[in-house]
């Protein structure tokens, strides 16, 4: 799967050499490896590598990946904050992600109260980061 993703990115790069890339994957499908390869093989073309944590990655592993240029996020608001910090999206875009995330969270039919609590806690942590960034 990783080799196929890299081949697709290489093909995209040939077709659109003037474009930049933000790679977004998740922590459960080998996308961390893809992100590492993307940063290595397409360094001048990649603006960010973001990994959605779906397996509760420990803080030490997240920090080590961050040192290698692979950012980990828990919510799409968290991803938007990372992209804003990198100068890739506007504050208005972050605000739209925040607003749409609130609506989406309220629309989900949760499998369990625990699942909902974990998702809302992760979102609240990113809202706190958003608030701190605004100060």
Buried (B, 14 or more C-beta within 10 A) or exposed (E): EBEEBBEEBEEBBEEEEEEEBBBBBBBEEBBBBBBBBBBEEBEEBBEBBBBBBEEEBEEEEBEEBEEEBBBBBBBBBBBBBBBBBEEBBEEEEBEEBBEEBEEEBEEEEEEEEEEBEBBBEBBEBBBEBBEEEEE
